Amino acid sequence: MKICLVHEYLIEFGGAEQVLKGLLELWPDAPIFTLIYDAKGNCKDIIQSTRVTGSFLNKLPFSKGKHRAYLPLMPLAIEQFDLSGFDVVISASHAIAKGVITGPDQLHIGYVHTPIRYAWDMQTEYLLKAGLEKGLRSFIARSLLHYLRIWDMRTAAGVDHYIANSQFIARRIMKLYKREAEVIYPPVEIDRFTVREDKEEFYVTISRMVPYKKLDLIVSAFNQLPDKKLVVIGDGPEFKRLKTMASSNITLLGFQSDQVIEDTLQRARAFVYAAQEDFGIVPVEAQACGTPVIAYGKGGALETVIPGKTGLLFNQQTAEALVSAIEDFERLPAFNPLTLRKNAERFGKERFKREMFAFVEDKVKAYFS
């Protein structure tokens, strides 16, 4: 069986790329088809013995630095890949990748990180954050998102079997596409982290600095807690705005190496997270260090954080709710680091590889028998 992998874009390493890394460990010779590939970026480290094919977007100006500007062309670009030489196509998608065209003699398995957030239930929030709630630019943006929804629904039928990265995403797939999805949690590299029991007096959050991650909410909360220290790791379009917002008890470190991230997670008193995540790999990594999590209680956090045992959940996406959660956390007795570690081990990489391989093998046998 000839297998290929389809990935949205390979520009910067994140949770989606961690899944791709796990897939490549299972099928190291499977070629990768992706909309945009930055051969000099930090994703090159996960590409070993296989080849990467980019779309025509790869040749357009500024595509690697301003790839979101090419969103209107992405559905067209993903449909131009010729995958006719492969028996099995595995797409890993948070927007466009599942839209590749396959034939009746090809098996298409779609690993879905999320249906297109900004085109479906998070449209209003994205438009508001982008300043596109009114006017001509808003009309153009809404028209584009309307087109994306139609395209997304049309391509949903092209996936033979769906895999969701959480129960939360499985429900979204059923809601939008009316399709059942197997849940296989992403691979978390638990073995990278070691438990540290003696914690220091600071909190940490680690994230790409984009609007839906709600880092401004976390910064606003710690602005109200001047006696609590917060370390923020990550980079992105929101960095300058957050730097301007932050009071003196908040340190923004920008992009950091894996070694710095591991060390900071191990030493922190707690990891703070305010996004409604599809799954959320970093909260699991924090628990692997024996560090409790304070997270917004919707989405993937409901599946990875055990309230009272591995962290706390707050129910409203507001700075005031987070402040209250931190004050509650301060009053609680210390969490057991070994309990945190044991919970994190449920999401390890070897478990992902085992479940993923068994799923693909089962579907291949049924499809080609």
Summary of the structure (lengths in Angstrom):
residues: 369
radius of gyration: 20.7
end to end distance: 12.6
largest distance: 64.9
contacts: 1228
relative contact order: 0.11
helix: 45%
strand: 17%
